[in-house]
Structures are given as structure tokens and as C-alpha cells.
Amino acid sequence: MTMNTKRRVFLKGSLAAGTVGVAVGAGLLTPQAVLAAWPKAAFEAKSIDDALKAGMGEASNTPSDAIKIKAPDIAENGAVVPVSIDAAGISNAESIALLAEGNASPLVATFNLGPGALPDVSTRIKMGKTSDVIAVVKADGKLHSARKSVKVTIGGCGG
């Protein structure tokens, strides 16, 4: 590579970085659309019903055996509890909410699913104390739920 070619590559990179910097500074490259859709009230709610109303539009739900929750029976550390939700038995799933009943703010995660997406998600959550993990799946405008009890030996939310 000649010195001229190296200089051109450097100048192109500098120009691209400068352009991105200006765009970010002007607010053109921020995730505003994503942040605007963030259900802040749902994550700040102090009860399960309030979290579901704010995040999914209603709180009434029907228990369903079609939702499978995989989580440990005993979590050694409440700061990192692996949880998987499989709702493949429910057709037309639109979204999944994951709640920890014993947490001060019970809603720990929401997943919005695109058309045809497989309703199967995994994550790690914090649990403040022993309680139920609740998965709520919205499909065809109705809420379906399942629960699994998880015993926490060391608290993860400041415990």
C-alpha cells in the first residue's frame, strides 16, 4: 500500500467518523423511537396487576399449561437467575412479559414478537427473595399466564 492510499483511507475514515459525530450531536442517530415505546410505567409499577395494565393493556389473564417456564427450583444467587419461557403451544403470540412476584417492581422483562416469531425467550433476572416467576403471553388480544416458584438463598435486589 502506498503512502497516498493510506492517506486516502485515513481521510475517508476521519470524514465518516466526523459525519457520524455530527449526526449524533444533532440527535439524528439516537434510538428515540425505541425509547418512546419503552413502557416506563409498567416497569415502575409496584403490583403485578398495575404492571400488566401498563404494559399489556389489561391485567386479567387465564392460566395456561401451554406456557412452559424453565427456571431453577433453588437459585443460589438471586442476582442472576436464568429463566426460559416457551409458549410454542400458543398461536399468534404478540408479546411475553416476565414478572418476579417478590420484587419491589415485579416486571423484569418484556419481549415484543414479530409476526411468525417463535414465542421462546431466555434471559437472566434479579430476584429479591423467594417468590413466583410469572410468564404472561399476549395472543389474539388475550393474556395467558404460567407460574413457577423459585427459592432464592441469597437476595439479588440489595439483599
C-alpha positions in Angstrom: 0.0 0.0 0.0 1.4 3.3 -1.0 1.6 6.4 1.3 -1.1 8.1 -0.9 -3.5 5.1 -0.5 -3.0 5.1 3.3 -3.7 8.8 3.5 -7.0 8.4 1.5 -8.2 5.6 3.7 -7.4 7.7 6.8 -9.2 10.7 5.4 -12.3 8.7 4.4 -12.4 7.2 7.9 -12.0 10.6 9.5 -14.7 12.1 7.3 -17.1 9.2 8.1 -16.4 9.4 11.9 -16.9 13.2 11.7 -20.2 12.8 9.9 -21.5 10.3 12.4 -20.4 12.6 15.3 -22.3 15.5 13.8 -25.4 13.3 13.3 -25.3 12.0 16.9 -24.7 15.6 18.1 -27.7 16.8 16.2 -29.9 14.0 17.6 -30.3 12.3 14.2 -28.9 8.9 15.3 -30.5 8.3 18.6 -32.8 5.4 19.5 -35.7 7.8 20.2 -38.3 5.6 18.6 -37.2 2.7 20.7 -37.1 4.8 23.9 -40.5 6.3 23.2 -42.0 2.8 23.1 -40.5 1.8 26.4 -43.3 1.1 28.9 -41.8 3.1 31.8 -45.0 3.0 33.9 -45.1 -0.8 33.6 -41.5 -1.2 34.8 -42.1 1.3 37.7 -45.4 -0.4 38.8 -45.4 -1.8 42.3 -48.0 -4.6 41.7 -48.4 -7.3 39.1 -51.8 -6.0 38.1 -50.6 -2.4 37.6 -47.6 -3.7 35.6 -49.8 -5.8 33.3 -52.3 -2.9 32.8 -49.5 -0.5 31.9 -47.5 -2.9 29.8 -50.2 -5.1 28.1 -53.3 -3.1 28.4 -55.1 -5.3 30.9 -54.5 -7.4 34.0 -56.9 -10.3 33.7 -55.2 -13.4 32.5 -56.0 -17.1 32.1 -53.6 -19.8 33.5 -52.3 -21.9 30.6 -50.5 -25.3 30.5 -49.2 -24.3 27.0 -46.6 -21.9 28.6 -43.5 -23.7 30.0 -41.2 -21.8 32.4 -37.7 -23.2 32.9 -36.1 -21.8 36.0 -34.2 -23.4 38.9 -36.2 -24.6 41.9 -33.5 -23.1 44.1 -31.4 -20.1 43.0 -28.1 -19.9 44.8 -27.8 -16.2 44.0 -30.9 -14.0 43.3 -28.7 -11.6 41.3 -28.5 -14.0 38.4 -31.5 -16.3 37.9 -31.7 -18.0 34.4 -35.3 -18.1 33.1 -36.6 -19.5 29.8 -40.2 -19.2 28.6 -41.5 -21.5 25.8 -45.0 -20.6 24.6 -44.9 -22.6 21.4 -48.3 -24.1 22.3 -50.0 -20.7 22.0 -50.6 -19.5 18.5 -50.4 -15.8 17.4 -48.3 -14.8 20.4 -47.7 -11.0 20.2 -45.6 -10.4 23.4 -44.3 -12.0 26.5 -43.9 -10.4 29.9 -41.8 -11.8 32.7 -42.5 -10.9 36.3 -41.0 -11.7 39.7 -43.8 -11.5 42.2 -41.5 -10.8 45.2 -39.6 -7.9 43.7 -40.4 -4.3 44.6 -41.1 -3.7 40.9 -42.3 -7.0 39.6 -42.0 -6.5 35.9 -38.4 -7.7 34.9 -38.7 -8.1 31.1 -40.9 -7.7 28.1 -40.5 -9.2 24.7 -42.4 -8.0 21.7 -42.7 -10.6 19.0 -42.9 -10.1 15.3 -45.4 -11.9 13.1 -44.5 -15.6 12.8 -41.8 -15.3 15.6 -41.4 -18.4 17.8 -42.5 -17.4 21.4 -39.4 -18.8 23.1 -37.2 -16.5 25.1 -34.4 -16.8 27.6 -32.9 -14.2 29.9 -31.4 -13.8 33.4 -33.3 -11.9 36.0 -32.8 -10.5 39.5 -35.0 -11.8 42.3 -35.0 -10.0 45.7 -36.5 -13.0 47.6 -38.2 -16.4 47.2 -41.3 -16.0 45.1 -43.1 -17.0 41.9 -41.8 -16.2 38.5 -44.7 -15.4 36.2 -44.8 -15.5 32.4 -47.7 -13.7 30.7 -48.2 -14.2 27.0 -50.4 -11.9 24.9 -52.0 -13.7 22.0 -55.0 -12.6 19.9 -55.7 -9.8 22.4 -55.9 -12.2 25.4 -53.5 -12.8 28.2 -52.3 -16.3 29.2 -50.1 -17.0 32.2 -48.0 -19.6 34.0 -46.1 -19.6 37.3 -43.1 -21.3 38.8 -41.9 -21.0 42.3 -38.2 -20.2 42.8 -36.5 -20.3 46.2 -33.7 -17.7 46.5 -31.0 -18.3 49.0 -29.0 -15.1 48.6 -31.1 -12.0 47.6 -30.2 -10.2 44.4 -32.0 -6.8 44.8 -29.9 -5.3 47.5 -30.2 -8.4 49.8 
